[in-house]
């Protein structure tokens, strides 16, 4: 089930909490002692930077499935803030750079060097930093014609999120799925996790068939809203199908368009037919899937620079900018992003 750690970082006592949570996540991911130490160091640097340079923020930790070729999940660390931003990101990523007399200036440079993947996006609205630590150094160097990433947070900082996302490959087909288990807590997490497990068993099938198999697999659960987006690199086509309240927007040719899911509940009230939307997939396209924890009127990012970043950084920025302390999320919230090619995970 989807275990998440959400740690507000507004004073120095929370830096230790971040490190402890990262060590727990590393144990669940079965990282060895060396990789666990690396994850804890990166998490500590990110949390410290939130305090020193942004006036505080949040550190989100979860486990990310890296696909069939990986030996196990990665630990993903995401730092979010609404601080003043970093004026010169390239300079800040160099060892020895600092804007604080209390800093050695090696933090972000170290994070870049020792993480399996690291990305940072910063504007005057704030900064998003994403780091992943795999079981094996260099595991993320595998190249692909697409890239997927996401972020998942639970309601009220609960241990379990009822939302899940995953991406599975089979031949020329790459399938991104997002599932929102009904309700909250363990039963909702069980439903969405069952969808992830089934996806990896049936990823060779077309999108509509995948949904039918998911419906059968989720019958013993309380059910979920599910959307499936399947990219076929052989035909250059994207096939989208969804049941329930999962949002989807496609960025193509400089504009955004909605992809609509069909009413129903996978595992409970499945419609007789599910429409499949088929669209050409072109270089530069980008797809966003999200659960209904994200406000329905969220504004897609207008900065083309953001769209060239790691998909997890894009997802985290969308989630951060759709909510605030005055308007927090009101549900488990998951955002997943599919890009047309593998964006550089290192700036």
C-alpha positions as CSV (number, residue, x, y, z in Angstrom):
1,X,0.0,0.0,0.0
2,X,1.1,3.6,-0.6
3,X,3.1,4.7,2.4
4,X,3.9,8.4,2.4
5,X,5.8,10.7,4.8
6,X,4.9,14.4,4.9
7,X,7.0,16.5,7.1
8,X,6.5,20.3,7.6
9,X,9.9,21.9,8.1
10,X,9.6,25.2,9.9
11,X,12.1,24.8,12.7
12,X,15.4,22.9,13.2
13,X,13.8,20.1,15.2
14,X,12.1,18.8,12.1
15,X,15.4,18.2,10.3
16,X,15.9,15.1,12.5
17,X,12.3,14.0,11.8
18,X,13.1,14.2,8.0
19,X,16.2,12.1,8.5
20,X,14.4,9.4,10.6
21,X,11.6,9.2,8.0
22,X,14.0,8.9,5.2
23,X,15.8,6.0,7.0
24,X,12.4,4.3,7.5
25,X,11.6,4.7,3.8
26,X,15.0,3.4,2.8
27,X,14.4,0.3,4.9
28,X,11.1,-0.3,3.2
29,X,12.8,0.1,-0.2
30,X,15.5,-2.3,1.0
31,X,18.4,0.1,0.3
32,X,21.7,-1.1,1.8
33,X,23.5,0.9,4.5
34,X,25.5,3.0,2.0
35,X,22.4,4.0,-0.1
36,X,20.4,4.6,3.1
37,X,23.2,7.0,4.3
38,X,23.1,8.8,0.9
39,X,19.3,9.2,1.1
40,X,19.5,10.5,4.7
41,X,22.2,13.0,3.7
42,X,20.3,14.3,0.7
43,X,17.1,14.6,2.8
44,X,19.0,16.5,5.6
45,X,20.5,18.9,3.0
46,X,17.1,19.6,1.5
47,X,15.4,20.2,4.8
48,X,18.2,22.4,6.0
49,X,17.9,24.5,2.8
50,X,14.2,24.9,3.4
51,X,15.0,26.6,6.7
52,X,18.0,28.6,5.6
53,X,16.8,30.0,2.3
54,X,13.0,29.6,2.1
55,X,11.7,30.3,5.5
56,X,10.4,26.7,5.8
57,X,8.4,24.3,3.6
58,X,7.5,20.6,3.3
59,X,9.5,17.5,2.6
60,X,7.6,14.7,1.0
61,X,9.0,11.2,1.0
62,X,7.6,8.1,-0.8
63,X,8.7,5.0,-2.7
64,X,8.7,5.1,-6.5
65,X,8.5,1.9,-8.7
66,X,11.3,2.3,-11.3
67,X,9.9,-0.4,-13.6
68,X,10.6,-4.0,-14.5
69,X,14.3,-3.4,-15.1
70,X,14.9,-2.1,-11.6
71,X,15.8,-4.3,-8.6
72,X,13.3,-2.4,-6.4
73,X,11.7,0.9,-5.7
74,X,13.6,4.2,-5.3
75,X,13.3,6.5,-2.4
76,X,11.9,9.8,-3.7
77,X,12.5,13.1,-1.8
78,X,10.6,16.2,-2.7
79,X,11.2,19.6,-1.1
80,X,8.5,22.2,-1.7
81,X,8.5,25.8,-0.6
82,X,7.0,29.2,-1.3
83,X,10.2,31.1,-0.7
84,X,12.0,33.8,-2.8
85,X,13.5,31.2,-5.2
86,X,17.1,30.8,-6.3
87,X,18.3,33.6,-8.6
88,X,21.0,31.5,-10.4
89,X,20.2,27.8,-10.3
90,X,23.3,26.8,-12.2
91,X,25.6,28.7,-9.8
92,X,23.8,27.3,-6.8
93,X,24.4,23.7,-8.1
94,X,28.2,24.2,-8.0
95,X,30.1,23.1,-5.0
96,X,31.3,26.0,-2.9
97,X,28.5,28.3,-3.9
98,X,26.7,30.0,-1.0
99,X,24.5,33.0,-0.2
100,X,24.7,32.3,3.6
101,X,27.6,32.9,5.8
102,X,26.4,29.9,7.9
103,X,26.7,27.5,4.9
104,X,29.6,25.7,3.3
105,X,27.8,26.0,0.0
106,X,28.1,22.3,-0.8
107,X,24.6,21.2,-0.2
108,X,22.9,21.2,-3.6
109,X,26.1,20.3,-5.4
110,X,26.4,17.2,-3.1
111,X,22.7,16.3,-3.7
112,X,23.3,16.4,-7.5
113,X,26.4,14.3,-7.3
114,X,25.3,11.5,-5.0
115,X,21.6,11.1,-6.0
116,X,20.5,8.7,-8.6
117,X,18.5,11.5,-10.1
118,X,18.2,15.1,-9.0
119,X,16.2,18.1,-10.4
120,X,15.5,21.6,-9.2
121,X,13.0,24.1,-10.5
122,X,13.0,27.6,-9.0
123,X,11.1,30.8,-9.6
124,X,10.2,33.8,-7.4
125,X,7.1,31.8,-6.4
126,X,9.3,29.2,-4.7
127,X,11.5,26.1,-5.3
128,X,10.8,22.5,-6.0
129,X,13.7,20.0,-5.5
130,X,13.3,16.3,-6.4
131,X,15.9,13.6,-5.6
132,X,15.7,9.9,-6.1
133,X,18.0,7.3,-4.6
134,X,18.0,3.8,-6.2
135,X,19.3,0.6,-4.8
136,X,22.2,0.7,-7.2
137,X,24.2,3.7,-8.2
138,X,23.6,4.8,-11.8
139,X,20.3,2.8,-12.1
140,X,18.5,5.8,-13.6
141,X,20.9,6.2,-16.4
142,X,18.8,3.9,-18.6
143,X,17.4,5.9,-21.6
144,X,13.9,5.8,-22.8
145,X,11.7,7.5,-25.4
146,X,9.4,8.8,-22.6
147,X,9.6,9.6,-19.0
148,X,7.0,9.4,-16.2
149,X,6.9,10.7,-12.7
150,X,4.5,11.7,-9.9
151,X,3.9,12.9,-6.4
152,X,1.4,11.6,-3.8
153,X,0.3,13.2,-0.6
154,X,-2.2,12.0,2.0
155,X,-5.0,13.9,3.7
156,X,-4.0,15.4,7.0
157,X,-0.5,13.9,6.8
158,X,-1.8,10.4,7.3
159,X,0.6,7.4,6.9
160,X,-1.3,5.9,4.0
161,X,-2.6,7.6,0.8
162,X,-5.7,6.1,-0.9
163,X,-4.2,7.3,-4.3
164,X,-1.6,5.4,-6.3
165,X,0.1,5.9,-9.7
166,X,2.4,3.6,-11.7
167,X,3.9,3.2,-15.1
168,X,4.4,-0.1,-16.9
169,X,6.1,-1.0,-20.2
170,X,5.4,-3.9,-22.5
171,X,6.9,-4.0,-26.0
172,X,6.1,-0.7,-27.7
173,X,3.4,0.1,-25.2
174,X,4.0,2.3,-22.1
175,X,1.0,2.7,-19.8
176,X,0.6,5.4,-17.1
177,X,-2.2,4.6,-14.6
178,X,-3.6,6.7,-11.7
179,X,-6.0,5.1,-9.2
180,X,-8.0,6.9,-6.4
181,X,-9.4,4.4,-3.9
182,X,-12.8,5.3,-2.6
183,X,-12.6,7.2,0.7
184,X,-9.4,7.4,2.8
185,X,-7.1,5.2,4.9
186,X,-6.1,1.6,4.7
187,X,-9.1,0.3,2.6
188,X,-8.7,3.0,0.0
189,X,-5.0,2.4,-0.1
190,X,-5.6,-1.3,-0.5
191,X,-7.9,-0.7,-3.5
192,X,-5.5,1.6,-5.4
193,X,-2.5,-0.7,-4.6
194,X,-4.4,-3.6,-6.1
195,X,-4.9,-1.6,-9.2
196,X,-1.1,-1.0,-9.4
197,X,-0.4,-4.8,-9.0
198,X,-2.8,-5.7,-11.7
199,X,-1.5,-3.1,-14.1
200,X,1.9,-4.8,-14.1
201,X,0.3,-8.1,-14.9
202,X,-1.8,-6.9,-17.9
203,X,0.4,-4.0,-19.3
204,X,0.6,-5.9,-22.6
205,X,-3.1,-5.3,-23.3
206,X,-4.8,-2.3,-24.8
207,X,-6.1,0.4,-22.5
208,X,-9.8,-0.7,-22.5
209,X,-8.8,-4.3,-21.8
210,X,-6.6,-3.2,-18.9
211,X,-9.5,-1.3,-17.3
212,X,-11.7,-4.4,-17.6
213,X,-9.0,-6.5,-15.9
214,X,-8.7,-3.9,-13.2
215,X,-12.4,-4.0,-12.6
216,X,-12.2,-7.8,-11.9
217,X,-9.1,-7.4,-9.7
218,X,-10.8,-4.6,-7.6
219,X,-14.1,-6.4,-6.9
220,X,-12.9,-7.7,-3.5
221,X,-12.0,-4.1,-2.6
222,X,-14.1,-1.0,-2.1
223,X,-13.3,0.1,-5.7
224,X,-11.5,3.1,-7.2
225,X,-11.6,5.7,-9.8
226,X,-9.0,4.8,-12.4
227,X,-7.5,6.3,-15.6
228,X,-5.2,4.6,-18.0
229,X,-3.1,6.4,-20.6
230,X,-1.2,4.2,-23.0
231,X,1.4,5.4,-25.4
232,X,2.4,3.2,-28.3
233,X,5.8,4.3,-29.6
234,X,5.3,2.1,-32.7
235,X,2.2,4.0,-33.9
236,X,2.8,7.3,-32.2
237,X,-0.7,7.2,-30.6
238,X,-1.9,7.9,-27.1
239,X,-5.0,6.0,-26.0
240,X,-6.8,7.4,-22.9
241,X,-9.6,5.7,-21.0
242,X,-10.9,6.4,-17.5
243,X,-13.7,5.5,-15.1
244,X,-14.5,7.7,-12.2
245,X,-13.3,11.2,-11.2
246,X,-9.7,11.2,-12.5
247,X,-8.6,14.4,-14.2
248,X,-6.4,14.5,-17.3
249,X,-5.0,17.3,-19.4
250,X,-2.8,17.0,-22.5
251,X,-0.3,19.7,-23.5
252,X,0.2,19.6,-27.2
253,X,1.2,22.3,-29.8
254,X,1.4,24.9,-27.1
255,X,-2.1,24.5,-25.6
256,X,-3.9,22.3,-23.0
257,X,-6.9,20.1,-23.6
258,X,-9.1,18.1,-21.2
259,X,-9.4,14.3,-21.5
260,X,-12.7,13.2,-19.9
261,X,-13.2,10.0,-17.8
262,X,-16.5,8.0,-17.9
263,X,-18.7,7.9,-14.8
264,X,-18.5,4.8,-12.7
265,X,-16.4,2.9,-10.1
266,X,-13.8,0.3,-11.1
267,X,-14.5,-2.8,-9.0
268,X,-18.1,-1.8,-8.2
269,X,-20.2,0.1,-10.8
270,X,-18.4,-0.5,-14.1
271,X,-20.1,1.0,-17.2
272,X,-21.2,-1.2,-20.1
273,X,-18.8,0.6,-22.4
274,X,-15.8,2.9,-21.8
275,X,-14.9,5.3,-24.5
276,X,-11.3,5.4,-25.6
277,X,-9.9,8.7,-26.7
278,X,-7.1,8.3,-29.3
279,X,-4.8,11.2,-30.1
280,X,-1.5,11.6,-32.0
281,X,1.5,11.8,-29.6
282,X,4.1,14.3,-30.9
283,X,7.5,15.3,-29.6
284,X,7.1,17.9,-26.9
285,X,3.7,16.5,-25.7
286,X,3.0,16.2,-22.0
287,X,0.2,14.5,-20.1
288,X,-1.0,15.2,-16.6
289,X,-3.2,12.8,-14.6
290,X,-4.6,13.7,-11.2
291,X,-7.0,12.6,-8.5
292,X,-9.8,14.8,-7.3
293,X,-7.7,16.0,-4.4
294,X,-6.3,18.6,-6.8
295,X,-8.8,21.5,-7.2
296,X,-10.8,21.1,-10.4
297,X,-9.9,24.6,-11.5
298,X,-6.2,24.2,-11.2
299,X,-4.2,26.3,-13.6
300,X,-1.8,24.4,-15.9
301,X,1.8,25.7,-15.8
302,X,2.5,28.5,-18.3
303,X,6.3,28.3,-18.0
304,X,7.8,26.3,-20.9
305,X,11.0,25.9,-18.9
306,X,9.1,23.9,-16.3
307,X,7.8,21.5,-19.0
308,X,11.4,20.5,-19.8
309,X,12.1,19.3,-16.2
310,X,11.8,15.9,-14.6
311,X,8.2,14.8,-14.6
312,X,8.1,14.5,-10.8
313,X,9.2,18.1,-10.5
314,X,6.4,19.1,-12.9
315,X,3.9,17.1,-10.8
316,X,5.2,18.6,-7.6
317,X,5.0,22.1,-8.9
318,X,1.4,21.6,-10.1
319,X,0.4,20.3,-6.7
320,X,2.2,23.0,-4.8
321,X,0.7,25.9,-6.9
322,X,-2.8,24.4,-6.7
323,X,-3.0,24.7,-2.9
324,X,-1.7,26.9,-0.1
325,X,-1.7,27.2,3.7
326,X,-5.0,29.2,3.3
327,X,-6.4,26.6,0.9
328,X,-5.0,23.2,1.8
329,X,-5.8,20.0,-0.1
330,X,-9.0,18.4,1.1
331,X,-8.3,14.8,0.0
332,X,-5.5,12.4,-0.7
333,X,-3.9,13.9,-3.8
334,X,-1.9,12.3,-6.5
335,X,-0.4,13.9,-9.7
336,X,1.4,11.9,-12.4
337,X,3.1,13.2,-15.5
338,X,4.1,11.6,-18.8
339,X,6.5,13.4,-21.1
340,X,7.3,12.6,-24.7
341,X,10.9,11.8,-24.0
342,X,13.2,11.3,-21.1
343,X,13.9,14.8,-19.7
344,X,17.3,15.4,-18.2
345,X,17.1,14.3,-14.6
346,X,20.2,16.3,-13.9
347,X,20.4,20.0,-14.7
